[in-house]
Amino acid sequence: MARNQFTLRKATFSLPSEVLAALDGAVANGAAPSKSAFVQQALSHELEAVARKERRALWQQASHDADFLRDIEEVEAAFRSADAETARRIV
């Protein structure tokens, strides 16, 4: 997401010296244009991982829900002939 598409706010965090030194090195080696950009990228990556984990848990929960499984079966049955027709066109 481009920088101008959201409002930036300052935040203060305490990090171990080793992490800050590694951050300095990564930015100096071109991993990101600034420390703030690097931290934003890292946090975005981690937040995406958290969201994936939450979705995975929801799918796991849904896999034991009889109504959800029945809905999936109905959708698959409804599209089975369309899928078969498309598959014949691909081959």
ZAKOL-371619 format. One record per atom (N, C-alpha, C, O, CB): atom name; x, y, z. Coordinates in steps of 0.02 Angstrom, whole numbers, plus 50000, padded with zeros to 5 digits. Atoms other than C-alpha are relative to their C-alpha. Glycine has a CB too. Example, Ala and Ser with C-alpha at 12.3 -4.5 7.8 and 13.67 -1.06 7.14 Angstrom:
- atom_px_py_pz
- N_50045_49941_50000
- CA_50615_49775_50390
- C_50045_50060_50000
- O_50097_50059_50033
- CB_49950_50001_50062
- N_49958_49941_49997
- CA_50684_49947_50357
- C_49961_50055_50037
- O_49986_50110_50045
- CB_50020_50023_49929
This chain:
- atom_px_py_pz
- N_50043_49941_50000
- CA_50000_50000_50000
- C_50045_50061_50000
- O_50093_50065_50038
- CB_49951_50000_50061
- N_49959_49939_50004
- CA_50070_50169_49954
- C_49994_50040_50064
- O_49942_50041_50097
- CB_49978_50042_49940
- N_49995_49964_49937
- CA_50122_50279_50098
- C_49944_50052_50007
- O_49919_50062_50063
- CB_50066_50035_50005
- N_50050_49947_49995
- CA_49996_50416_50057
- C_49929_49975_50004
- O_49882_50015_50004
- CB_50007_50047_49942
- N_50067_50027_49999
- CA_49847_50299_50064
- C_49974_49988_50071
- O_49918_49966_50080
- CB_49998_49935_49962
- N_50023_50007_49931
- CA_49838_50295_50254
- C_50034_50051_50044
- O_50087_50078_50026
- CB_50012_49928_50025
- N_49973_49951_49954
- CA_49870_50408_50401
- C_50054_49969_50042
- O_50044_49916_50072
- CB_49944_50029_50044
- N_49945_50024_49959
- CA_50036_50385_50488
- C_49994_50030_50070
- O_49977_50089_50078
- CB_50068_50017_49969
- N_49998_49977_49931
- CA_50048_50397_50677
- C_50065_49976_50031
- O_50087_49920_50018
- CB_49939_49975_50041
- N_49940_50020_49965
- CA_50203_50395_50783
- C_49983_49951_50055
- O_49931_49955_50088
- CB_50037_50062_50029
- N_50007_50049_49946
- CA_50225_50249_50902
- C_50070_49988_50028
- O_50119_49991_49992
- CB_49967_49933_49975
- N_49936_50012_49967
- CA_50362_50212_51027
- C_50000_49929_50028
- O_49954_49908_50063
- CB_50013_50052_50055
- N_49992_50069_49977
- CA_50423_50035_51063
- C_50070_49992_50028
- O_50117_50024_50004
- CB_49986_49949_49944
- N_49934_50017_49973
- CA_50565_49968_51167
- C_50020_49932_49971
- O_49982_49884_49975
- CB_50001_49998_50078
- N_49975_50061_50031
- CA_50669_49837_51077
- C_50070_49985_50026
- O_50107_50031_50045
- CB_49999_50006_49922
- N_49932_50017_49980
- CA_50827_49742_51123
- C_50051_50033_49954
- O_50039_50043_49895
- CB_50009_49923_50001
- N_49947_49967_50038
- CA_50988_49825_51067
- C_50020_49959_49939
- O_50033_49987_49886
- CB_50062_50010_50044
- N_49981_50043_50056
- CA_51028_49675_50957
- C_49950_50006_49942
- O_49969_50005_49884
- CB_50004_49927_50023
- N_50051_49993_50052
- CA_50863_49694_50864
- C_50008_50067_49965
- O_50003_50071_49904
- CB_49929_49994_50030
- N_49990_49934_50030
- CA_50894_49879_50837
- C_50062_50002_49956
- O_50062_50033_49903
- CB_50005_50054_50054
- N_49939_50003_50041
- CA_51070_49844_50774
- C_49987_49962_49935
- O_50010_49982_49882
- CB_50057_49967_50039
- N_50017_50038_50060
- CA_51002_49714_50654
- C_49956_50041_49953
- O_49963_50038_49892
- CB_49964_49934_50018
- N_50042_49955_50040
- CA_50871_49839_50596
- C_50042_50051_49964
- O_50033_50063_49904
- CB_49948_50035_50046
- N_49954_49951_50031
- CA_51005_49969_50564
- C_50037_49967_49941
- O_50042_49997_49887
- CB_50050_50027_50051
- N_49963_50035_50052
- CA_51104_49841_50464
- C_49957_49984_49940
- O_49978_49992_49883
- CB_50030_49937_50027
- N_50045_50018_50055
- CA_50956_49784_50362
- C_49983_50061_49958
- O_49982_50057_49896
- CB_49936_49968_50028
- N_50016_49938_50037
- CA_50909_49962_50315
- C_50062_50024_49963
- O_50056_50047_49906
- CB_49974_50055_50049
- N_49938_49979_50033
- CA_51091_50004_50276
- C_50014_49958_49938
- O_50044_49981_49890
- CB_50059_49996_50049
- N_49989_50046_50057
- CA_51095_49853_50159
- C_49944_50003_49949
- O_49943_49964_49902
- CB_50008_49929_50025
- N_50052_49989_50051
- CA_50940_49913_50067
- C_49937_49959_50008
- O_49897_49956_49961
- CB_50028_49987_49935
- N_50060_50040_49990
- CA_50807_49799_50142
- C_49937_50042_50000
- O_49882_50017_49984
- CB_50005_49960_50065
- N_50056_49953_50000
- CA_50694_49951_50159
- C_50029_50070_49998
- O_50087_50081_50016
- CB_49954_49990_50064
- N_49974_49932_50005
- CA_50710_50137_50129
- C_50012_50035_50067
- O_50048_50084_50070
- CB_49953_50042_49959
- N_49992_49970_49934
- CA_50698_50176_50315
- C_49983_49949_50054
- O_49955_49896_50039
- CB_49954_50063_50007
- N_50018_50044_49944
- CA_50680_50097_50486
- C_49924_49995_50005
- O_49897_49940_50016
- CB_50031_50025_50066
- N_50073_50000_49996
- CA_50498_50147_50489
- C_49970_49955_49947
- O_49924_49917_49960
- CB_49972_50071_49994
- N_50025_50042_50054
- CA_50468_50065_50321
- C_50012_49926_50014
- O_49968_49884_50001
- CB_50032_50019_49933
- N_49984_50069_49984
- CA_50555_49906_50377
- C_49953_49973_50054
- O_49926_49919_50048
- CB_50074_49993_50023
- N_50044_50021_49945
- CA_50454_49898_50539
- C_49929_49992_49974
- O_49894_49945_49993
- CB_50002_50051_50058
- N_50067_50006_50029
- CA_50293_49930_50442
- C_49993_49936_49960
- O_49944_49900_49966
- CB_49984_50061_49956
- N_50002_50061_50040
- CA_50334_49790_50320
- C_49999_49938_50045
- O_49960_49891_50033
- CB_50061_49996_49953
- N_49997_50057_49955
- CA_50378_49671_50462
- C_49934_49990_50038
- O_49909_49934_50043
- CB_50058_50008_50050
- N_50063_50005_49964
- CA_50221_49711_50561
- C_49943_49978_49954
- O_49901_49938_49974
- CB_49983_50066_50033
- N_50051_50020_50048
- CA_50112_49695_50407
- C_50004_49925_49986
- O_49954_49890_49983
- CB_50007_50040_49934
- N_49989_50071_50012
- CA_50189_49525_50372
- C_49974_49958_50059
- O_49939_49909_50049
- CB_50075_49985_49987
- N_50021_50037_49941
- CA_50159_49466_50550
- C_49925_50004_50010
- O_49894_49954_50029
- CB_50035_50028_50062
- N_50073_49993_49993
- CA_49981_49534_50554
- C_49964_49956_49949
- O_49911_49929_49964
- CB_49979_50073_49992
- N_50029_50045_50050
- CA_49944_49439_50393
- C_50005_49928_50024
- O_49958_49889_50014
- CB_50037_50008_49932
- N_49992_50068_49973
- CA_50012_49281_50476
- C_49949_49987_50055
- O_49921_49933_50058
- CB_50072_49990_50027
- N_50051_50007_49947
- CA_49898_49310_50626
- C_49931_49990_49968
- O_49893_49947_49990
- CB_50000_50063_50046
- N_50065_50007_50034
- CA_49749_49332_50509
- C_49993_49931_49967
- O_49940_49901_49970
- CB_49991_50055_49947
- N_50001_50067_50030
- CA_49795_49171_50415
- C_49986_49947_50054
- O_49947_49901_50043
- CB_50066_49985_49964
- N_50009_50047_49945
- CA_49805_49078_50581
- C_49927_50001_50024
- O_49898_49948_50038
- CB_50048_50015_50058
- N_50070_49994_49978
- CA_49634_49144_50632
- C_49953_49968_49949
- O_49906_49933_49967
- CB_49981_50073_50010
- N_50041_50031_50052
- CA_49559_49094_50463
- C_50006_49924_50002
- O_49956_49888_49994
- CB_50019_50026_49931
- N_49988_50072_49997
- CA_49638_48921_50478
- C_49959_49970_50058
- O_49930_49916_50050
- CB_50075_49985_50009
- N_50038_50024_49943
- CA_49557_48901_50650
- C_49925_49999_49984
- O_49890_49952_50003
- CB_50013_50043_50062
- N_50070_49999_50020
- CA_49388_48953_50579
- C_49983_49944_49952
- O_49930_49912_49958
- CB_49982_50067_49969
- N_50012_50055_50047
- CA_49403_48829_50436
- C_50001_49933_50036
- O_49961_49889_50021
- CB_50053_50000_49944
- N_49996_50061_49961
- CA_49453_48694_50560
- C_49934_49990_50038
- O_49906_49935_50040
- CB_50060_50001_50049
- N_50063_50003_49964
- CA_49300_48735_50664
- C_49943_49983_49952
- O_49900_49941_49969
- CB_49986_50067_50036
- N_50053_50012_50049
- CA_49189_48737_50509
- C_50001_49928_49975
- O_49949_49901_49956
- CB_50006_50048_49941
- N_49995_50069_50026
- CA_49254_48566_50457
- C_49963_49950_50044
- O_49954_49892_50024
- CB_50073_49980_49994
- N_50038_50043_49956
- CA_49157_48494_50604
- C_49926_50021_50004
- O_49888_49994_50044
- CB_50031_50000_50070
- N_50068_49973_49999
- CA_48996_48591_50569
- C_49959_49966_49945
- O_49973_49975_49886
- CB_50000_50078_49990
- N_50040_50038_50048
- CA_48866_48480_50487
- C_49965_50044_49949
- O_49961_50027_49890
- CB_49949_49957_50036
- N_50034_49955_50047
- CA_48770_48626_50410
- C_50048_50028_49949
- O_50032_50032_49889
- CB_49966_50058_50039
- N_49949_49973_50047
- CA_48928_48700_50334
- C_50020_49946_49950
- O_50023_49960_49890
- CB_50062_50024_50039
- N_49980_50055_50045
- CA_48980_48531_50263
- C_49945_49984_49950
- O_49959_49970_49891
- CB_50018_49937_50040
- N_50056_50012_50046
- CA_48807_48505_50190
- C_49997_50055_49947
- O_49985_50040_49888
- CB_49933_49997_50039
- N_49999_49945_50048
- CA_48815_48678_50108
- C_50054_49990_49948
- O_50043_50001_49889
- CB_50010_50067_50036
- N_49944_50012_50046
- CA_48984_48636_50032
- C_49982_49945_49950
- O_49994_49951_49890
- CB_50064_49980_50039
- N_50020_50055_50044
- CA_48916_48472_49963
- C_49948_50023_49949
- O_49951_50003_49891
- CB_49971_49942_50042
- N_50051_49974_50045
- CA_48766_48563_49888
- C_50030_50044_49945
- O_50011_50040_49887
- CB_49946_50039_50038
- N_49967_49956_50049
- CA_48876_48693_49803
- C_50041_49958_49951
- O_50038_49969_49891
- CB_50045_50052_50036
- N_49960_50043_50044
- CA_48993_48559_49736
- C_49954_49963_49951
- O_49970_49957_49892
- CB_50041_49949_50041
- N_50047_50036_50043
- CA_48844_48461_49668
- C_49972_50047_49947
- O_49964_50028_49889
- CB_49943_49969_50041
- N_50029_49952_50046
- CA_48771_48618_49588
- C_50048_50018_49944
- O_50027_50032_49888
- CB_49979_50063_50036
- N_49950_49980_50050
- CA_48934_48655_49496
- C_50033_49941_49966
- O_50075_49950_49921
- CB_50052_50043_50032
- N_49966_50060_50027
- CA_48985_48476_49455
- C_49995_49997_49923
- O_50046_49984_49890
- CB_49970_49937_50030
- N_50007_50005_50073
- CA_48915_48480_49277
- C_50037_50057_49966
- O_50067_50046_49913
- CB_49926_50000_49980
- N_49964_49944_50029
- CA_48987_48653_49243
- C_50076_49987_50003
- O_50112_50003_49956
- CB_49983_50066_50036
- N_49928_50016_49993
- CA_49157_48596_49307
- C_50020_49947_49949
- O_50073_49952_49918
- CB_50016_49975_50071
- N_49984_50053_50048
- CA_49150_48440_49198
- C_50001_50028_49929
- O_50045_50010_49890
- CB_49948_49944_50005
- N_50002_49970_50067
- CA_49103_48543_49044
- C_50063_50042_49989
- O_50093_50038_49935
- CB_49937_50045_49992
- N_49939_49959_50006
- CA_49247_48664_49076
- C_50061_49955_49993
- O_50105_49970_49953
- CB_50008_50047_50061
- N_49943_50047_50004
- CA_49367_48519_49101
- C_50005_49970_49930
- O_50060_49961_49905
- CB_49993_49944_50053
- N_49998_50028_50069
- CA_49318_48445_48932
- C_50027_50052_49951
- O_50061_50033_49903
- CB_49929_49977_49979
- N_49976_49947_50045
- CA_49356_48613_48849
- C_50075_50010_50008
- O_50109_50027_49959
- CB_49963_50066_50013
- N_49929_49990_49987
- CA_49528_48622_48929
- C_50042_49945_49967
- O_50096_49959_49941
- CB_50013_50001_50075
- N_49962_50058_50025
- CA_49583_48448_48873
- C_50004_49999_49926
- O_50034_49954_49897
- CB_49970_49937_50023
